[in-house]
Amino acid sequence: MGRWFGISICGDRANGMTKEFTVPSYLRTDAALFYRSDRSILPHTT
């Protein structure tokens, strides 16, 4: 079993070429848990 955690910080962004509005900066967090099984249906290459 494994785990992963990440943080992304994004600054102000304008929309496309028209720049009619801007999206304020934001912080995004991601998390995942995963399990790796030794039994595989697909062929495994090393």
Secondary structure as a PSIPRED ss2 file (coil, helix, strand):
# PSIPRED VFORMAT (PSIPRED V4.0)

   1 M C   1.000  0.000  0.000
   2 G E   0.000  0.000  1.000
   3 R E   0.000  0.000  1.000
   4 W E   0.000  0.000  1.000
   5 F E   0.000  0.000  1.000
   6 G E   0.000  0.000  1.000
   7 I E   0.000  0.000  1.000
   8 S E   0.000  0.000  1.000
   9 I E   0.000  0.000  1.000
  10 C E   0.000  0.000  1.000
  11 G C   1.000  0.000  0.000
  12 D C   1.000  0.000  0.000
  13 R E   0.000  0.000  1.000
  14 A E   0.000  0.000  1.000
  15 N C   1.000  0.000  0.000
  16 G C   1.000  0.000  0.000
  17 M C   1.000  0.000  0.000
  18 T C   1.000  0.000  0.000
  19 K C   1.000  0.000  0.000
  20 E C   1.000  0.000  0.000
  21 F C   1.000  0.000  0.000
  22 T E   0.000  0.000  1.000
  23 V E   0.000  0.000  1.000
  24 P C   1.000  0.000  0.000
  25 S C   1.000  0.000  0.000
  26 Y E   0.000  0.000  1.000
  27 L E   0.000  0.000  1.000
  28 R E   0.000  0.000  1.000
  29 T E   0.000  0.000  1.000
  30 D E   0.000  0.000  1.000
  31 A E   0.000  0.000  1.000
  32 A E   0.000  0.000  1.000
  33 L E   0.000  0.000  1.000
  34 F E   0.000  0.000  1.000
  35 Y C   1.000  0.000  0.000
  36 R C   1.000  0.000  0.000
  37 S C   1.000  0.000  0.000
  38 D C   1.000  0.000  0.000
  39 R C   1.000  0.000  0.000
  40 S C   1.000  0.000  0.000
  41 I C   1.000  0.000  0.000
  42 L C   1.000  0.000  0.000
  43 P C   1.000  0.000  0.000
  44 H C   1.000  0.000  0.000
  45 T C   1.000  0.000  0.000
  46 T C   1.000  0.000  0.000
